[in-house]
Every structure is written in C-alpha cells, then in structure tokens.
Amino acid sequence: MLDVLDLAYLPQEDNQFRGELRAFIKETTQEMDAYARARSWMGFDAGFSKKLAVKGWLGLTLPKQYGGAEKGYFSRFVLSEELLGAGAPVAAHWIADRQSGPLILRYGTEAQKQFYLPKICQGEAFFCIGMSEPDSGSDLASIKTRAQKNDKGWLLNGSKIWTTNAHQSHYMIALVRTSGEAGDRHKGLSQVIIDLSLPGVTVRPIVDVAGDAHFSEVFFTDVQLADDALIGNEGDGWEQVNAELAFERSGPERIYSSMALVECFLKECRQQGWQSERVQVTLGGIVARLVVLRTMSLAITSKLAKGENPSVEASLVKDYGTGLEQDISKLIADCMGGHPEWTPSVELIKTLALVDQVCPSYSLRGGTREILRGIIARGLGLR
C-alpha cells in the first residue's frame, strides 16, 4: 500500500487563491461561533453556497462549457481544506459539487450534462445520495428499490435511508434495481436521477441525538421517471456507484470534521493561559496525526489528477481520518478532565458536547469501517 502513495505537493498556481478564499470565509462566517462551525460540512446554508457560486467556486473541476471553472483536483483540495477547516456551512452544495456533478460528467448524456451541471455550478441544484436502504445498510448489492421500465420511462418503488439532506435537496442520484432480484447482487443495478418534487416521493427527516436533522428516509410510491432519468448504461450501476464513492472518500472532509473543536480548545488555551505538558501532548498528537493524513490525502488527490481511481487508497485514508476525527473529542475531554482547576467557557463545553455526540457517525457515513477494511483487504490481496 505504501509504495503506491507517492509524496505530492500543492502546485503553486493551485494555491494562489488561498488568501482570497480565507478573506471571503472570514467575512461570510464571522457571525458563526464554534458551536455552529462544529457541524463542519453538515452545516446547511443555501445563501452561503450561492455566494460561493457567484465567486465561481462551485463546480471548480467541471468544464467551462457547463459553467465550471475547469480547474484541477488540487484547486478543489485547497478550496475544500479552507472551507472545512473554518467550519463553513457547505452542506447545501457539497454532494452535488463533490460527486454528483463529476458522476454526471463522466457517465451522463450530453442532455443531462447541459441541464444539471450549470445548475450545480450556479448553486441552484442540490443533490443527495440514494444508496443505503432499511434492510441493506452498507450491503448495497442487496438493495430492493426497483425502477421498472414502462412506456413513459421508469416506474420507481422502494425506499432509501440515511440520505444526507434529502429534505433540503432538489435531486437524488439513486442506486436501484432495474432487472433481476436482490439475490443477483451486482447484476441488474443502475443509477437514476430523481426529481424529489415528483408525485409519490415522501421525505421524512431523521432527528439525531444532537437535535439536528441531517439525514432523511425517502419513500417512492409509483414515482414515474422520464426515460432520460437513467445515468449511463442500464446494469452498470455497481461500477458507477463505486466511482462515485471514490469521489466521496478521497476528499479532506474525512480529516477536518472536528477542526472547529480543536480551534476552540486552542483559542481557550491561549486566552486563559492554560499551559501544561498534557496540553502540549494532546495538541501535538492531534497535529502529528493530521499532518500524516493530510499528506496521504494530497497523494490521493495527485492520483485523481492523473486520471487514476484510488478507491483502495481513499478507503484507507477515510478509515484513518475518521479515527482521528472521533478521537479528538475524547483527547480534549481527557485533557480538560486532568485540570479540574480550569473553568471552560460555555462555547467550548457546547462544542465539545456536540462533537462527542455526532462523532460516532463519522465512521458510518461514506462507508462503515468494516466495509472499508474489506475493500483495503481485497486491494492487498488478503481476501
């Protein structure tokens, strides 16, 4: 594994707009406290996404003919790193920009590209993902949601769950069965684009332990899709969804989800004069692991820039990255617990509590740890 992750560096030309980007984020998020920023890339703000679109920073890697900036993967890495590091509210456009747009660009028809991609770049089309189902979970090959061909296109019936921001999205790209049965596994699976405003679509948000509603369950009852709802070739859904998951797992969002808490803790240490060996060990350990993961993520970005498909490597970084993200709240809580004389601010306590509540989901979204390690084992020839 290590011999296929070559050291990579950000090209100077791709790093040039970091200063402009930081100034923009500072101006547009100055009213957000650490508690709000801790939602990281789960924070939904359509207005903020629209402002990014006006700057030309949505669809950064998409061709100019479809409204994109036609930049490389390194430019998007810089953009993602700055937005996530600051805890900017990017959830509205995130899935469309990160994976739905590139998926349509790779597999979609020209008509699909011309219709959807400009809307994504303008911040006018938000997408969610329809993969998991109530009885399938991470076993995507066993899904039962079916799109049956008819004289009008495709008749859709079934349900999806854990669909991020479905209740605030315009479209869903769903993995469905277009032929065969669930026992056929990978055969007969296809991807379709679903307009969530169509009759027969029911979306129910799921409130989590923190009181937020990031996920939804979605039901389809005789939903009539047009013939051109199909993405790519019928039956190629398994190949396409794995390419889509590679987009999802390869970005820096699997590293920076807990950065608002780190920033809040560091700020409090400085303001209140909290200095001890325990503080140094805690922060030093977090930074050391973060540097390694960022280097690995850059190496994967380099592979994407070369047109490669680093699905195994992305699974490795996602597994390690969510491990760090989940450890951060415990490390900071343990450090604070070792100093009972400290009086933490309400902001720090609230931010710590939020991250501690939601961080178990980090190793579920984008593929469970067990699934990822199975992918890694297969890539190493161990299974």
C-alpha positions in Angstrom: 0.0 0.0 0.0 2.7 2.5 1.0 4.6 2.1 -2.3 1.6 3.4 -4.3 1.1 6.6 -2.3 3.7 8.9 -3.7 4.5 12.2 -1.9 2.7 15.0 -3.5 2.8 18.8 -3.1 0.2 21.5 -3.9 1.2 23.3 -7.2 1.9 27.0 -6.6 -0.8 28.0 -9.2 -3.4 26.0 -7.4 -2.5 27.5 -4.0 -2.7 31.1 -5.2 -6.3 31.8 -4.3 -6.0 30.6 -0.7 -5.6 34.2 0.6 -8.7 35.4 -1.3 -10.6 32.4 -0.1 -9.7 33.0 3.6 -10.8 36.6 3.4 -14.1 35.6 1.8 -14.7 32.9 4.5 -13.8 35.3 7.3 -16.2 37.9 6.0 -19.1 35.5 5.4 -18.8 33.4 8.6 -17.8 36.0 11.1 -21.1 35.6 13.0 -20.7 31.9 13.5 -19.4 30.6 16.8 -17.5 27.3 17.3 -20.7 25.5 18.2 -22.1 26.4 14.7 -18.8 25.7 13.0 -18.6 22.3 14.6 -21.2 21.0 12.2 -18.5 21.3 9.6 -19.6 20.1 6.2 -23.0 19.2 7.6 -23.9 22.9 8.1 -26.6 23.8 5.6 -26.8 27.4 4.2 -28.1 27.8 0.7 -27.2 31.5 0.8 -23.6 30.8 1.5 -23.5 28.2 -1.3 -24.9 30.8 -3.7 -22.2 33.3 -2.7 -19.6 30.6 -3.5 -21.2 30.2 -6.9 -21.1 33.9 -7.6 -17.3 33.7 -6.9 -17.0 30.9 -9.4 -16.0 28.4 -6.7 -18.7 25.8 -7.3 -18.1 23.2 -10.0 -14.4 24.1 -9.8 -13.3 21.0 -11.7 -16.1 20.9 -14.2 -15.6 22.1 -17.8 -16.2 25.8 -18.6 -18.8 24.8 -21.3 -21.0 23.6 -18.4 -20.4 26.6 -16.2 -17.4 25.2 -14.3 -14.0 26.7 -13.7 -12.2 23.8 -15.4 -9.6 23.8 -12.6 -7.7 20.7 -11.3 -8.2 18.5 -8.3 -5.5 20.4 -6.4 -7.5 23.6 -6.6 -10.5 21.8 -5.2 -8.4 20.4 -2.4 -7.4 23.9 -1.4 -11.0 25.1 -1.6 -12.2 22.1 0.5 -9.5 22.4 3.0 -10.1 26.1 3.7 -13.9 25.7 3.9 -13.8 22.7 6.1 -11.0 24.0 8.3 -13.1 27.1 9.0 -16.3 25.1 9.6 -18.1 26.9 6.8 -21.7 25.8 6.1 -21.2 24.0 2.8 -23.8 21.1 3.1 -26.2 22.6 0.6 -24.0 22.2 -2.4 -21.4 19.7 -1.1 -22.7 16.4 -2.5 -23.6 18.0 -5.9 -20.2 19.6 -6.2 -18.2 16.7 -4.9 -19.7 13.7 -6.6 -23.0 14.2 -8.4 -21.6 16.7 -10.9 -18.4 14.7 -11.6 -20.5 11.5 -11.9 -22.9 13.1 -14.4 -19.9 14.5 -16.3 -18.4 11.0 -16.6 -21.4 8.9 -17.3 -24.3 11.2 -18.2 -25.7 12.0 -21.6 -25.0 15.4 -23.2 -28.5 16.5 -22.4 -28.0 15.6 -18.7 -24.7 17.5 -18.6 -26.2 20.6 -20.2 -29.2 20.5 -17.8 -27.7 19.6 -14.4 -24.1 20.8 -14.4 -24.8 24.6 -15.0 -27.4 24.4 -12.2 -24.8 22.8 -9.8 -22.3 25.5 -10.7 -24.8 28.2 -10.1 -25.8 26.8 -6.7 -29.3 26.1 -8.0 -29.4 22.3 -7.8 -28.7 20.5 -4.6 -28.3 16.7 -4.7 -28.5 13.9 -2.2 -27.4 10.3 -2.5 -29.7 7.3 -2.5 -27.7 4.2 -1.7 -28.5 2.6 1.7 -31.9 1.0 2.4 -33.6 0.0 5.6 -32.8 -3.7 5.1 -29.5 -3.3 3.2 -27.3 -0.8 5.2 -23.8 -1.0 3.8 -24.6 -4.1 1.7 -25.5 -2.1 -1.3 -25.6 -5.1 -3.6 -28.7 -6.3 -1.8 -30.9 -3.3 -2.4 -34.5 -3.8 -3.4 -35.7 -0.4 -4.6 -36.8 -1.0 -8.2 -37.2 1.1 -11.4 -39.4 -0.8 -13.8 -39.3 0.1 -17.5 -42.6 1.2 -19.0 -43.8 3.2 -21.9 -43.3 6.5 -20.1 -39.8 5.8 -18.8 -39.2 4.2 -15.4 -41.7 3.4 -12.6 -39.9 3.7 -9.3 -40.9 1.9 -6.0 -39.0 1.4 -2.8 -37.2 3.4 -0.1 -33.8 4.9 0.9 -32.4 5.8 4.3 -29.6 7.9 5.7 -29.9 10.2 2.7 -28.0 13.3 3.7 -30.1 16.5 3.4 -32.7 14.8 1.2 -35.3 17.1 2.8 -33.5 20.1 1.5 -32.3 18.8 -1.9 -33.8 19.1 -5.3 -32.5 15.8 -6.8 -31.3 12.4 -5.7 -29.0 10.1 -7.6 -30.1 6.6 -6.5 -28.8 3.1 -7.0 -31.8 1.0 -8.0 -32.5 -2.4 -9.4 -33.7 -2.3 -13.0 -33.6 -6.1 -13.5 -33.2 -9.4 -11.6 -33.7 -9.8 -7.9 -31.8 -8.8 -4.7 -30.0 -12.2 -4.8 -28.4 -11.3 -8.1 -26.2 -8.9 -6.2 -24.2 -6.6 -8.5 -26.1 -7.6 -11.7 -29.1 -5.6 -12.7 -28.2 -2.4 -10.8 -28.5 1.0 -12.4 -28.4 4.7 -11.3 -31.2 7.2 -11.9 -31.7 10.9 -11.2 -34.9 11.5 -9.2 -36.6 14.9 -9.0 -37.7 14.9 -5.4 -40.6 17.1 -6.1 -42.3 14.4 -8.2 -45.6 12.9 -7.1 -45.2 9.8 -5.0 -41.9 10.9 -3.3 -42.1 11.2 0.5 -39.2 12.6 2.5 -39.0 12.3 6.3 -36.1 13.9 8.2 -34.5 11.9 11.0 -33.6 14.0 14.1 -30.3 12.9 15.6 -29.2 12.9 19.3 -27.9 16.5 18.9 -31.3 17.7 17.8 -30.2 18.2 14.1 -31.8 16.6 11.1 -29.1 15.9 8.6 -30.4 12.6 7.4 -33.8 11.5 5.9 -35.7 8.4 5.0 -37.2 8.7 1.5 -40.1 6.6 0.1 -41.1 6.1 -3.5 -44.6 5.0 -4.4 -45.2 4.6 -8.1 -42.9 7.5 -9.0 -42.9 8.0 -12.7 -39.4 8.9 -14.0 -38.7 10.0 -17.5 -36.8 7.8 -19.9 -33.7 10.1 -19.6 -33.6 9.6 -15.8 -31.1 6.7 -16.3 -27.4 7.6 -15.9 -25.0 5.7 -18.1 -25.9 2.2 -19.2 -28.6 0.0 -17.6 -26.9 -2.6 -15.5 -23.7 -0.5 -15.0 -24.8 0.9 -11.6 -22.3 -1.0 -9.5 -19.3 0.2 -11.4 -20.7 3.8 -11.4 -21.5 3.8 -7.7 -18.0 2.7 -6.8 -16.6 5.5 -8.9 -18.9 7.9 -7.0 -17.8 6.6 -3.7 -14.2 7.1 -4.7 -15.1 10.9 -5.1 -16.7 10.8 -1.7 -13.9 9.1 0.2 -10.9 10.9 -1.4 -11.5 14.4 -0.1 -10.2 16.2 3.0 -13.7 16.1 4.6 -12.7 12.8 6.2 -10.0 14.6 8.1 -11.3 18.0 9.2 -14.8 17.3 10.7 -13.6 18.1 14.3 -11.4 21.1 13.5 -13.8 23.6 15.0 -13.4 21.9 18.3 -9.6 21.9 18.1 -9.6 25.6 17.1 -11.9 26.4 20.0 -9.8 24.5 22.5 -6.6 26.1 21.2 -8.1 29.5 21.4 -9.2 28.9 25.0 -5.8 27.7 26.0 -4.3 30.9 24.7 -6.9 33.2 26.2 -7.0 31.6 29.6 -3.3 30.8 29.8 -3.8 27.0 30.0 -0.3 25.6 29.8 0.8 22.1 30.8 2.6 19.1 29.4 -0.8 17.5 29.0 -1.9 20.3 26.7 1.2 20.0 24.6 0.9 16.2 24.3 -2.8 16.5 23.4 -2.4 19.2 20.7 0.9 17.8 19.5 -0.5 14.4 19.0 -3.5 15.7 17.1 -1.3 17.8 14.8 1.1 15.0 14.1 -1.7 12.6 13.0 -3.3 15.4 11.0 -0.1 16.1 9.1 0.3 12.5 8.1 -3.3 12.2 7.0 -3.2 15.5 5.0 -0.1 14.2 3.2 -1.9 11.0 2.4 -4.9 12.9 1.2 -2.7 15.0 -1.1 -1.2 11.9 -2.5 -4.7 10.6 -3.4 -5.5 14.0 -5.0 -2.4 13.6 -7.1 -3.7 10.2 -8.3 -7.1 11.7 -9.2 -5.3 14.5 -11.1 -3.5 11.8 -13.2 -6.9 10.2 -14.1 -6.4 7.2 -11.7 -9.0 5.6 -9.5 -7.5 5.4 -6.0 -10.5 3.7 -4.4 -8.4 1.4 -2.1 -6.1 4.3 -1.0 -9.1 6.5 -0.4 -10.7 3.8 1.8 -7.5 3.7 3.8 -7.4 7.5 4.4 -11.1 7.6 5.2 -10.7 4.9 7.8 -7.6 6.5 9.5 -9.2 10.0 9.1 -12.4 9.2 10.8 -10.4 7.5 13.5 -8.7 10.8 14.3 -11.9 12.8 14.0 -13.5 10.5 16.6 -10.5 10.6 18.9 -10.3 14.4 19.1 -13.3 14.9 21.4 -12.1 12.2 23.8 -8.5 13.6 23.8 -9.6 17.1 24.5 -12.1 16.0 27.1 -9.4 13.9 28.9 -7.0 16.8 28.8 -9.6 19.1 30.4 -10.6 16.5 32.9 -7.0 16.3 34.0 -7.2 20.0 35.0 -10.2 20.4 37.4 -9.0 23.9 38.2 -9.9 25.1 34.7 -13.2 26.9 34.0 -14.0 26.3 30.4 -16.3 28.7 28.5 -19.9 27.8 27.6 -18.9 27.8 23.9 -16.2 25.2 24.5 -18.4 23.0 26.6 -21.2 23.1 24.0 -18.8 22.5 21.1 -17.2 19.6 22.9 -20.6 18.1 23.7 -21.8 18.4 20.1 -18.7 16.8 18.5 -18.8 14.0 21.1 -22.5 13.3 20.3 -22.1 13.3 16.5 -18.7 11.8 16.0 -19.8 8.1 16.1 -21.5 8.8 12.8 -18.1 9.7 11.2 -17.2 6.1 10.7 -20.6 5.3 9.2 -21.1 8.0 6.5 -19.3 7.3 3.3 -18.9 3.6 4.2 -18.6 1.8 7.5 -15.2 0.9 8.9 -15.9 -2.8 8.3 -16.7 -2.2 4.6 -13.7 0.0 4.1 -11.4 -2.6 5.7 -12.8 -5.2 3.4 -12.0 -3.0 0.4 -8.5 -2.5 1.7 -8.0 -6.2 2.3 -9.1 -7.0 -1.2 -6.8 -4.4 -2.6 -3.9 -6.0 -0.7 -4.9 -9.5 -1.9 -5.8 -10.7 1.5 -9.3 -11.8 0.6 
